[in-house]
Amino acid sequence: MQSLRLSSEKLKSLGLVLGANELRFSITTKFQGTTWCSCNIYLYKWYEQLVISDIDGTITKSDVLGHVIPAIGGTWAHAGVAELYTRIKNNGYKMVYLSSRAIGQSHTTKQYLKSIAQD
């Protein structure tokens, strides 16, 4: 079995640059064969300030409906979350979002995060 954790040496061998680094990897299963996925690995300086936020239940009002309501055109974000996250960013923090959503939902999840606008 291969590990999902990279040693310091393996991380250094990736040749990452500051900011976004595009990565492509494959997953092979017995029944579905090989699937290729793309993602970004971000490299930040040790002193940069990060805020790590979950999406469902933190930005959205609930875990389950946070997936469904935006998909049918509704809004389901907590009141004031857009202003809060804008203020965090304006204070020099970088946002990192975590989610347990399926990898197949990554595009729609990113679009949802970009679409949140509140008065």
Helices and strands as residue ranges (DSSP letters): H 8-13, E 19-29, E 33-43, E 50-54, H 65-71, H 81-90, E 94-98, G 103-105, H 106-115
